Amino acid sequence: MNKEQIIELLQSWNFWNTEINTGIIRESYSERIEKYVKTEQIIVITGIRRSGKSTIMKQFIKQNIQKGINKKNFLYVNFEEPQFAGLLSLDFLQQIYDAYKEIIQPIGKYFILLDEIQRIKGWEKFARAMHEKKEAMVIASGSNADLISKEFGTLLTGRWLEIKTYPLTFKEFLEFRQINIKHKSEILLQKVKIKQLLREYLQFGGFPLVVLQEEKEDILKRYYDDIITKDIAERNHVREIEKLRNLSKYYLTTISLFFSYRKLFPIIGVSLDTIERFSEYFSECYLLFYVRRFSYSLKEQEINQRKVYTIDPGIATMISFSFSENIGRIYENAVFIYLYQKQHEIYYYKTDSYEIDFVIKQAAKIKVLIQVCYNLNNPETRKREVTALIKASKELKCNNLMIITEDKEEEEIIEKKKIKYIPLWKWLLQ
């Protein structure tokens, strides 16, 4: 591919001669990227496929053009372009850059935005060269936690900042549905509508395009297939793709439940090492997460069963099971997603025959104990949840106790411990 062909292909992605629709602004990300740009460090945007990384990059370009920066000073490249197949290499990246400089002729300092950069092995060399020469500001994105390779990671030590992206929070979901919550009073005034939309959010998830389009299940199926094939199988050279898919479906069917690799061995039909390796791939591409049992002993954490959660409930309900029959587990998964996005240190806990869904740790201190229970109408259910909290509170020396439920909101004192009940819809909007 010569330089003219490269630029012709890039024309439709860039703002040089055309207007591009950049969608709805997610303020938290636009503010963070602007803040990080001022540090003049390399910016790395990570997150699950279709969580909005490309859109955030394009919004950054458009906002800065509106501030007066020349359109030519922005180069955006998506390395999932089909016509790039077979060309992806560090030399090809350099060729793109040379074509941009020669034909587009940017003036002064410019911005290079590289989307799905994990497809270019050794891209860190290019980014470091741009950074050291102060020739261009590099912003790179990728759908893998291992975006900066072990081989080249030391090249960027101390030179990069990370922005993690996620599917929409419930608050962002409401904004995409044109419900803006600025004050607590607005939450109460729109309570009925908010509760209706929570059900949709829990059923179809928060991927931006899924929220905005009618063909939700078709889009989710395509996302899932791309994650399995492109982000995992192709990247890691997995041959047993059907086994990989079966394991992912098993996990998605058992969200919020316990699992162990050894128990999966006879179910999936691959070696224990392969199960562990596949499970790590799911985590690296942000599809699944595994929560350990809390213990002050790292050995105890390692040997106990873990609980599995997914980054987006829409994929789980589309792939694996009935929404209405599993609403309690979906509630618990929604709480995990919220806590994960807040970058909390998350565990579960067991005391005797009782379980605490979430133990939130900060430094050496337990900050809050959380139970999630969709329906507390059954007295035995309520007694079980409360007893577990009281026992764990004494053992872990934590008095911040919470039960997240469908619609119950109150506080009660039991054995001198205050327990706060809060509906999920309100908790997600805190």
C-alpha positions in Angstrom: 0.0 0.0 0.0 1.6 3.3 -1.1 1.3 6.6 0.7 -1.5 8.0 -1.4 -3.6 4.8 -0.9 -3.0 5.1 2.9 -4.2 8.7 3.0 -7.2 7.9 0.8 -8.2 5.2 3.2 -7.7 7.4 6.3 -9.8 10.3 4.8 -13.1 8.8 6.0 -11.9 8.4 9.6 -10.4 11.9 10.0 -11.8 15.4 10.2 -9.5 16.8 7.5 -12.2 17.2 4.8 -15.4 16.0 6.4 -17.6 16.3 9.5 -17.9 13.2 11.6 -20.7 12.4 14.1 -19.1 11.8 17.5 -22.3 10.9 19.4 -23.1 11.8 23.0 -20.4 13.2 25.2 -19.5 11.2 28.4 -18.3 14.0 30.5 -16.1 12.0 32.9 -14.0 10.7 30.1 -13.7 14.0 28.1 -12.6 15.8 31.3 -10.0 13.1 32.1 -8.5 13.0 28.7 -8.1 16.8 28.6 -6.5 16.7 32.0 -4.1 14.0 31.0 -3.1 15.7 27.7 -1.7 18.6 29.8 0.8 16.3 31.3 2.3 15.6 27.8 2.5 11.9 28.7 1.4 9.0 26.4 -2.2 8.2 27.1 -3.5 4.6 26.9 -7.2 4.1 26.8 -8.3 0.5 27.7 -11.6 -1.3 28.1 -13.8 -4.0 26.7 -14.6 -3.8 23.0 -17.4 -1.3 22.1 -17.3 0.4 25.5 -16.7 3.8 23.7 -12.9 4.1 23.3 -13.1 5.1 19.6 -15.9 7.6 20.2 -14.0 9.2 23.1 -11.0 9.7 20.9 -13.0 11.2 18.1 -14.8 13.5 20.6 -11.4 14.6 21.9 -10.4 15.5 18.3 -13.7 17.4 17.6 -13.7 19.3 20.8 -10.1 20.5 20.2 -10.9 21.5 16.6 -13.7 23.6 18.0 -11.2 25.3 20.3 -9.2 26.4 17.3 -6.6 23.6 16.7 -6.0 22.9 13.0 -7.8 19.8 11.7 -4.7 18.6 10.0 -3.0 18.3 13.4 -5.0 15.2 14.3 -4.3 11.7 12.8 -6.7 8.9 13.8 -6.0 5.3 12.7 -8.2 2.3 13.4 -6.1 -0.9 13.1 -9.1 -3.1 12.7 -9.6 -1.7 9.2 -10.0 -4.8 7.0 -7.8 -3.4 4.3 -4.9 -3.3 6.7 -5.1 -7.1 7.1 -1.6 -8.7 6.5 0.1 -5.3 6.8 0.1 -4.8 10.5 3.6 -4.2 11.8 5.7 -1.5 13.4 7.1 -0.6 9.9 3.5 -0.2 8.6 2.7 2.2 11.5 5.8 4.2 10.6 4.7 4.2 6.9 1.3 5.6 7.9 2.9 8.3 10.0 5.3 9.2 7.1 2.4 9.4 4.7 0.5 11.7 7.1 3.4 14.1 7.5 4.2 14.2 3.8 0.7 14.5 2.3 -1.5 16.1 5.1 1.4 18.3 6.3 0.5 19.1 9.9 2.0 22.3 11.4 3.6 22.4 14.8 2.8 19.8 17.5 0.1 17.3 16.5 -1.9 14.4 17.9 -1.7 10.8 16.8 -4.6 8.6 17.9 -4.1 4.9 17.4 -7.2 2.7 17.9 -6.9 -1.1 18.7 -3.2 -0.6 18.9 -2.6 -4.1 20.4 -2.6 -5.3 16.8 0.8 -3.6 16.2 3.5 -5.6 18.0 6.1 -3.3 19.4 4.0 -0.1 19.1 5.6 1.1 22.3 8.8 1.9 20.4 7.0 4.3 18.1 5.1 5.9 21.0 8.3 6.4 23.0 10.1 7.9 19.9 7.3 10.5 19.5 7.4 11.3 23.2 11.1 11.7 23.4 11.3 13.9 20.3 8.3 15.9 21.5 7.1 15.7 17.9 3.6 14.4 18.6 1.2 13.5 21.4 0.3 9.8 21.3 -3.1 8.5 22.4 -3.6 4.8 22.0 -6.5 2.5 22.8 -6.9 -1.3 23.0 -9.4 -4.0 24.2 -6.9 -5.9 26.3 -5.5 -5.4 29.8 -2.1 -6.5 28.5 -2.0 -3.7 26.0 1.5 -2.7 26.9 3.5 -5.9 26.3 5.9 -7.4 28.8 8.5 -7.3 26.1 8.3 -3.5 25.5 6.6 -2.3 28.7 9.9 -0.9 30.2 10.2 1.4 27.2 7.2 3.4 28.5 7.9 3.3 32.3 7.0 6.6 33.8 5.9 8.0 30.4 2.2 6.9 30.2 -1.2 7.3 31.9 -4.1 5.0 31.6 -7.8 5.8 31.2 -10.1 2.8 31.7 -13.4 2.8 29.9 -16.5 0.8 30.7 -20.0 0.3 29.4 -22.4 3.1 30.5 -23.1 3.5 34.2 -26.8 3.6 35.1 -26.5 7.4 35.4 -25.0 7.6 32.0 -27.6 5.2 30.6 -30.3 7.6 31.9 -28.5 10.5 30.2 -28.4 8.5 26.9 -32.2 8.1 27.4 -32.5 11.8 27.9 -33.1 11.7 31.7 -30.5 14.0 33.4 -30.2 13.7 37.1 -28.6 16.8 38.6 -30.3 16.9 42.1 -31.8 14.4 44.5 -35.2 15.9 44.1 -35.2 15.0 40.4 -34.6 11.3 41.3 -37.8 11.3 43.4 -39.8 13.1 40.8 -38.9 10.6 38.1 -38.8 7.5 40.3 -41.3 5.5 38.3 -39.5 6.1 35.0 -36.1 5.4 36.5 -37.2 2.1 37.9 -38.6 1.1 34.5 -35.4 2.0 32.8 -33.4 0.1 35.4 -35.0 -3.1 34.3 -34.0 -2.4 30.7 -30.5 -1.5 31.8 -30.1 -4.8 33.7 -31.6 -6.8 30.8 -29.7 -5.3 27.9 -26.7 -3.7 29.6 -24.8 -0.5 29.0 -22.9 -0.7 25.7 -23.6 2.7 24.1 -24.8 1.4 20.7 -27.0 -1.2 22.3 -28.7 1.5 24.4 -29.4 3.6 21.4 -30.5 0.9 18.9 -33.5 -1.3 18.7 -31.7 -4.5 17.5 -30.2 -5.0 20.9 -29.8 -8.8 20.9 -28.3 -8.9 17.5 -25.7 -6.3 18.5 -24.8 -8.1 21.7 -24.4 -11.4 19.8 -22.0 -9.7 17.4 -20.0 -8.1 20.3 -19.7 -11.5 22.1 -18.5 -13.2 18.9 -15.9 -10.5 18.2 -14.6 -10.7 21.8 -14.2 -14.5 21.5 -12.7 -14.6 18.0 -10.8 -11.3 17.7 -9.8 -10.4 21.2 -9.1 -13.9 22.5 -8.7 -16.6 19.9 -6.8 -14.6 17.3 -4.7 -12.6 19.7 -3.7 -15.7 21.7 -3.6 -18.3 18.9 -6.3 -20.4 20.4 -7.2 -23.5 18.3 -9.9 -25.0 20.5 -12.3 -22.1 19.9 -15.4 -24.2 20.6 -14.0 -25.2 24.0 -13.2 -21.5 24.6 -16.7 -20.5 23.7 -18.2 -23.3 25.9 -16.2 -22.1 28.9 -17.3 -18.5 28.4 -20.9 -19.6 28.2 -20.5 -21.6 31.4 -19.2 -18.6 33.3 -21.9 -16.3 31.8 -24.6 -18.8 32.9 -23.2 -18.8 36.5 -22.6 -15.1 37.1 -22.6 -14.3 40.8 -22.0 -17.9 41.7 -19.0 -19.8 43.0 -16.7 -21.9 40.7 -13.4 -23.7 40.9 -11.1 -24.7 38.0 -11.0 -28.3 39.1 -14.8 -28.7 39.0 -14.8 -27.3 35.5 -12.3 -29.9 34.2 -14.9 -32.7 33.5 -17.5 -30.2 32.2 -15.4 -28.4 29.6 -13.2 -31.3 28.5 -9.8 -29.6 28.4 -6.9 -29.7 30.8 -6.8 -27.8 34.0 -4.0 -25.6 32.7 -6.1 -24.8 29.6 -9.1 -23.8 31.7 -6.9 -21.5 33.8 -5.4 -20.0 30.7 -8.7 -19.5 28.9 -10.1 -17.9 32.2 -7.3 -15.5 32.2 -8.0 -14.5 28.6 -11.6 -13.6 29.6 -10.2 -11.4 32.3 -7.6 -9.7 30.1 -10.3 -8.6 27.6 -12.5 -7.4 30.4 -15.4 -9.8 29.7 -15.2 -11.6 33.1 -13.9 -11.0 36.6 -13.2 -13.4 39.4 -13.6 -12.3 43.1 -11.7 -14.0 45.8 -12.8 -14.8 49.3 -11.5 -12.2 51.8 -8.8 -13.4 54.2 -5.8 -11.7 55.7 -3.9 -14.8 54.5 -3.0 -14.7 50.8 -2.8 -18.5 50.8 -6.4 -18.7 52.0 -7.5 -16.4 49.3 -5.8 -18.5 46.7 -7.2 -21.9 47.7 -10.8 -20.9 48.2 -13.5 -20.8 45.4 -14.0 -17.6 43.5 -17.2 -15.9 42.3 -17.6 -14.9 38.7 -19.1 -11.6 37.3 -19.3 -10.1 33.9 -18.7 -6.5 32.8 -22.1 -6.2 31.2 -25.4 -8.0 32.2 -26.7 -7.7 28.6 -24.2 -10.3 27.3 -25.1 -12.7 30.1 -28.8 -12.5 29.6 -28.4 -12.7 25.8 -26.0 -15.6 25.9 -27.1 -17.8 28.7 -30.3 -17.5 30.6 -33.7 -16.0 31.3 -33.7 -12.5 32.7 -36.7 -12.8 35.0 -35.7 -16.1 36.5 -32.3 -14.8 37.5 -33.0 -11.2 38.5 -31.4 -11.7 41.9 -28.0 -12.7 40.4 -28.3 -9.9 37.9 -28.8 -7.4 40.7 -25.7 -8.7 42.4 -23.7 -8.5 39.2 -24.9 -4.9 38.7 -23.5 -4.0 42.2 -20.2 -5.6 41.3 -20.0 -3.6 38.1 -20.6 -0.3 40.0 -18.0 -1.2 42.6 -15.5 -2.3 40.0 -15.9 1.0 38.0 -15.2 2.9 41.2 -11.9 0.8 41.4 -12.6 -0.6 44.8 -10.7 -3.6 46.2 -13.5 -6.2 46.2 -13.9 -9.6 48.0 -16.7 -11.8 49.2 -16.6 -13.4 52.7 -17.9 -16.5 54.4 -18.5 -17.0 58.1 -19.8 -20.4 59.2 -22.6 -21.1 56.7 -23.3 -17.4 56.0 -22.0 -15.4 53.0 -21.3 -11.7 52.5 -21.6 -10.8 48.9 -19.1 -7.9 48.9 -16.4 -6.8 51.3 -14.8 -3.5 50.3 -11.3 -3.0 51.5 -9.2 0.2 51.5 -5.6 -0.1 52.5 -5.6 -2.3 55.5 -9.2 -1.5 56.6 -12.6 -3.0 55.7 -14.7 0.0 54.6 -18.1 -1.6 54.0 -20.0 -4.9 54.0 -22.7 -5.3 51.3 -25.5 -7.8 50.9 -27.6 -7.9 47.7 -31.0 -9.4 47.9 -33.7 -8.6 45.3 -36.7 -9.6 47.5 -36.7 -9.4 51.3 -40.4 -10.2 51.8 -39.6 -13.7 53.1 -38.8 -13.3 56.9 -36.3 -16.2 56.7 -34.5 -14.6 53.8 -34.3 -11.3 55.7 -33.1 -13.0 58.8 -30.3 -14.8 56.9 -29.0 -11.6 55.3 -29.0 -9.7 58.5 -27.4 -12.5 60.5 -24.6 -12.8 58.0 -23.9 -9.0 58.2 -23.9 -9.0 62.0 -21.5 -11.9 62.3 -19.2 -10.5 59.6 -19.3 -7.1 61.2 -18.0 -8.5 64.5 -15.4 -10.7 62.8 -14.1 -8.0 60.4 -14.6 -5.0 62.7 -16.7 -3.1 60.3 -19.8 -1.2 61.2 -20.7 0.1 57.8 -23.4 -2.4 56.8 -25.7 -2.3 53.8 -28.4 -4.4 52.1 -29.2 -3.5 48.5 -32.6 -4.6 47.4 -35.4 -3.9 45.0 -37.4 -1.2 46.7 -36.8 -1.3 50.5 -35.3 1.9 52.1 -34.8 2.3 55.8 -32.4 1.9 58.6 -32.6 -0.5 61.6 -30.5 -1.2 64.7 -29.8 -4.9 65.5 -27.4 -5.9 68.3 -26.2 -2.2 68.4 -25.3 -2.4 64.6 -27.0 -0.1 62.2 -28.0 -1.7 58.9 -28.9 0.5 55.9 -31.4 -0.8 53.3 -31.3 1.0 49.9 -33.0 0.2 46.6 -30.6 -0.6 43.7 -31.9 2.1 41.4 -31.1 4.8 44.0 -27.8 3.3 45.1 -26.6 3.3 41.5 -27.3 7.0 41.2 -25.4 8.0 44.3 
